């Protein structure tokens, strides 16, 4: 079993209630349900250390729709399904008729007839929601560029949990591009689980008011807090975890340079780290432009968790896929029995 303790369940609960559900946002799940998914991820990771192939899902197929290319999302989902005994199909623009020549509705219905789950990385949240509307198998949000990345932020919560052993009493500072979809997801997930969040960015590039309202609603339920500031030093002073993301991705030319100028004061570097709380840890979901949002000394230093975050994508996603797809029979392998019984109960 995993050493994770604190508010995490000490043993696996019942997972049959997850079967057939979508994972479009973790806001559709209760705090207790998210903790159960983290517990399952921890046990799957512990099992993986001694047994890479754990065929809970033999013969099952995951369809993976990518409107934009990816490294971590593709490899982690594909590797995870392989380790679970299933198969993942990579579907990119040009290889299927989406978007354009075939409707999202028809694509969703067809994939539901042929596979047991769909993961989609879409440019717009509306596309994901439409896909889920017509799907009769679970749909998992692999990222919506314009809104959120909840599979990553739940992975981040898993990494925090592994590192600190708790959520209560922790504070996370998110620096730089706090209007980004990643900042939204991190703030939503962390506050739902009880972690205080500080967003440090320029006053004219803060989180959208409607997203702030969702985060504050989480705070009202969990007791967490949300703080907005323009001061990076203030943000990191009491933070247990310091998080940043890319300042630019598809932008080019002057648009890119403008973003660099805007976010330069929020670079996570040695000077800023000297003002941080002793023992603080650094997080970045990657990819990164090295020595822009964070320096090499931070990314490669002992405080860095960014590569743990990347690895944990696989373990967390295995838990989500296994819970949502479910199993029909207890696996014959006795090493899979504990998790198998939890999935069936």
N, C-alpha and C positions, 0 to 999 in steps of 0.2 A: 504494500500500500504506500501511497505517497506520504511524505512527512508533513504535508500542508496541514495546518491546524487553525485554531481560532474560530471564526464564524463558519468555516467550511464544514459540511457534514462529515462525521467521522467514518461513515460507511456509505456505500452506494444506496440510493433510494429506489423508487419505482420509476421506470422510464417508459412504460407502455403508453403513458399519457402524452408523450411527445410524438408518437408515431403519426405520420401523415401531415404534420404541421409544416408551414413554411417558416423560413428564417429570413424575413425581409428586414427586420430591425429587432434589436434586443429589447426595445420598448414594448414589444408584444408579449414579453415574458415577464413573470414576476421575479423579484429578487431571489426568492427561494428556488425558482426554476433555473435561473442563471447559475446559482451556486451548485445545483445538482449537475449541470453540464460541466462546470469546472471540476467537480469531483470525478466525473466520468473521464474527463481528459487526463486528470492526474493518474487515475488507475490504468488507463490505456498506455500512458507514457511509461509508467512503472513496469507494465507487462512487456512493452516494446524493448526495454533494456535487456531482457533475457530471451525474447522471442519476437523477431521482427515481423514474421508472417503470422497474423492472427485472423484466420478466415471466418469472420462473422458474416460476411456478405458474399459468399461464393455465387458467381453467376449474375451478380447485380451490376448495373451500368449507371454511371453518372455522366450526363451530358453537360459539357462545359462550354457556354457561349461567351465569347470574348469580342466585344466591339473595339477594345484597345488591347495592345500586347501587354504581357505581364511576365515577370520571372517568378516571384514568390507565390502568387496566387495560382498560377498554372502548375508549377512543380509540386507545391504542397498538397493541392487537391489530388493531383494525379498519383503522387507517391502514397498519399493516405489511402486512396481507394485500392491501390495495389496491395498494400499491407493488410487491408481488411479482406482481401481475397476477391475483390471486384475489379472493375475496369472503368477507366475514365476516357471519354472521347473529347478531344479538343476541336471545337467548332469556331472558326474565325471568319470574319467577313470575306466573302468571295468563295467560301467553301459551302455555305448554306445560303438560302435565299433571304435571310434576314440581315440587315433591314432592306426594305425596298420592294422586291418583287413578290414576296409572300408576307401575309399579315402576321403580326405577333400572335394573334389568336390561333391561326392554323398551325404555326410553328409549335406553339405550346401544346396543342392537342396531339400533334403527331409525336413529339418527343415524349409525351406522357404515355403514349401507347407502346413506345419502344424502349424506354429506360425507366429506372426506378427513382431518379431524382435529377433535378436540373440546377446547375450553378450558373449564374449569369453575372458578367461584369459589363455593365452598360454605361453609356454616356449620360443617360437621363433616368431618374427614378421612375418617371411615368412609364417607361418601357418595362422596367422590372415589375411594377405593379400590374400592368396589363398581362404580362407573362404569367404571373401568379394567379390572376383572375381566371384564366382558362385551364390552368394546369390541374391535373388530378394526381400528381405526384408532388413531393416536397420541392419547393424552390428556395434556393439559398442565395442571398445577396453576397456576391463576390466583390462588389464596389459599385456605387453609382457616383459618377464623377461630380455630379452637381449637388449631391446631398449627403451621402454617408458611406462609411466603410465598417459596418458593425462586426464582421467576422474578424477584422484586424483588431478592433478595440476590445473585443472579448478576449482575444489572444493576449492583448496587452494586460488585461486584468488578470489573466492566468499567470503571466510572467511576474506581475506585481505580487500576486499571491504566493508564488513559489519563492520569491525573494524575501518578502516581509513576513509571510505567514499569517497575514490578516489584512483587512481593509479598514477597519475602524481606527480612527486617529491618524490616518495618513493624509498627506497633502501632495498633490501633483501640480506642477507648474508647466503650462504649455506656452512656449515662446515662439514669436514670429508670426506665422501666417494663421492667426486664430480665426479667420473667416473661412478657413478651408474645411472641406468635408471631413478630413481626418480629425481636426480639432473638435468638430461637432460630435463625432462618434465617441472620441475619447471622453469628452465632457459628459455625454449622455450615459455612457456605460459606467464611468467611475462614480458619478453622483448617484446613480441607481444602486450601486453597491456600497455607498457610504463614504467614498473618498472625497475630500475637499479638493476643489479645482480652482486654480488661478490661471487666468488667460492674460498674457502680457503681449500686447501688440499696439501698433499705432492707433490713435483714437478714431481715425477714419477708415480703419480696416478691422473693426471688431466683429465679433459674432453677430449675425443677424438677430434682430429683436425677437422674431418668432421662435428662433432656435433657443435663445436665452430663456424664453418663457417655458419651453419644454424642459430645459435643464433645471430651472428653478422649481418646477413641479416635482421633479425627482428629488431635489433637495428637501422639499417640504415633507416628503414621505420618508426619506432615509436619514435625515438629520445632517446631511452634507451641506457644504456651502459653495457658492460660486462667487469669485471675485474677479473683477476686470481692472486692469491697470495698464499704464503705458511704460512702467518702470521695470526693466528686467531684473535689476538688483533686488527690488522689493519682492518680485515674484519668486526668486530662488532662495531667499533668505531662510525660509522655514520649510522649504519643499523637500520631501523625501524622494521624489522622482521628478526629473526635469526632462521634458519631452519637446522635440522639435521635428519639423518636416521640411521638405523641399520648398524653396521660395518660388520656383518657377518649374514648368514642365514642358508645355507645348509653346509657350511664348517665345518670340524671337526678337532680335534687333533691339530697338529702343524700349519696347514693352518689357523685355527681359531686364534690361539695364535699370529701368525705373523700379522694378521689383527688388533688384539687388540694393538699390539706394534706400528704398523704403524699409527693408528688413535688416540691413546691416547692423543697426544698433542692438539687434536681438540675437546675434551670433552667439552660440554656446562655445566659448573659448576658455583658455586657462585663466584669464583675468576675471571673467565672470564666475568661473567655478571656485575661485578663491573666496568669493562672497557667499557661496552656497553653504547649506547646512552640512556639517561633517557627516560623512557616510551616505550622502545623497547618491542616487544612481541615475544614469543617463539613458534615455530611450529615444529611438528613432525607428519608425516602421520600415524605412528604406523603400525605394532607392534614395541615395544621398548624392548631392554634389559636394564632394569632399572639400573642406576648407571654405565652404560658403555658410551653410546654416550651422555647421559644427566643424571644429578643427580636428585634424587627425589625432592630436593628443587626447581629445575627449572621446572620439569614436573608438579608438584602439586602446584606451586606457582601462584601468581596473574598475572604473565606475560604469563602464558601458554594458548595457544589456541588449544592444540592437541586434546582435546575431542570435542571442537567445530568443528574442521576439520572432525572428525569422524561422527558427527551428520549431518553435511552439505553434506556429500556424498549422503545421501538419497534425500535431497531437490534438489541438483544440477542434480542428475541422473533422478529424476522425470521430470525435465525440458527438459533434453536431449531426454528421451524416448518419452515424450508427443509431442515434436516438430518433431521428426523423424517419429514416427508412425502416428501422426495426428488423426483428428476426421472427421467424415462425417456429423454429425448433431450437432446443438447447444444443449447442455445438458438442460434438463427440469428444473433442480434446478437453481433458479435465482442467487444463490451465485456463480455459476460457469459460469455465462453469460459473464462477462468481459473477462476472459481468453478464454472461448470458442469462442467468436467472433474474438479474436486475432489469434487463431489457424486456423480459417476458412478464414481469410482475406489474 
